[in-house]
């Protein structure tokens, strides 16, 4: 199978591309290297992919470039590209979210239609579309009430994808990711910041009382869900979660134990756009995709700690 992965130099996109290559698929990767975080991290993510004979890279901007050459004889598209984050999406910054999450998705969909050979699209969405959900675990049929502009743009991308798929006859699997973590995580994301701060003995800002909960999901499980959506030719909306809700304060204690250094916590007010709790009902993904999260939180955090230990040249505490 020939596949296209957008945002291939990013955290999740590089894992999805790697999983496809391991399964023997041909992969075209697309990225434009936005300046949301440093280029060096993205080049490092791309490095093992570039070494694979069945991988080809296209440096293209979804919002303005001709996407035809990247689609070629592609059969499945994994749309992982987008402008992330719920804290930097207010005010003047919203333009980047509108451009990179909505316009970029619409232009990709137009290119898919023009290519004619695409059988299916997997669209990377987010638990942010639910906002402060009324029930936990949350089902896919819960009323979407995003409380951040980011969530609004991801929901718009869902609607666009389903509209194009229904009109032009290709399947669309929408995967709503719940708080993804693991190796290659962006430097602005929570796990990465917490581990880095503990390595260096720096304080950690906790927004709220630390009792907020998240359904943490390892990136390997996210990649597996993407491949399962293609394998099953899935059409529909699926929550992809890690299987348990954990308080932030519990997570920080786990990281401190694995790093071997205490956490210096500074508590402040909640930030605009942050929801209090998330929790995924993954029944639909289990039944229709065969999705079962495989990586426990302890195992996954240990893997990320070791990856960041190498990234920052740290030695174990007491070592």
Secondary structure, 3 states (H helix, E strand, C coil): CEEEEECCCCHHHHHHHHHHHHCCCEEEEEECCCCCCCHHHHHHHHHHHHCCCCEEEEECCCCCCCCHHHHCCCCEEEECCCCCCCCCCCHHHHHHHHHHHHHHHHHHHHHHHHHCCCCEEEEEEEHHHHCCCCCCCECCCCCCCCCCHHHHHHHHHHHHHHHHHHHHCCEEEEEEECCEECCCCCCCCHHHHHHHHHHHCCEEEEECCCCCEEECEEHHHHHHHHHHHHHCCCCEEEEECCCCEEEHHHHHHHHHHHHCCCCEEEEECCCCCCCCECCECCHHHHHHHCCCCCCCHHHHHHHHHHHHHHHCCCCCCCC
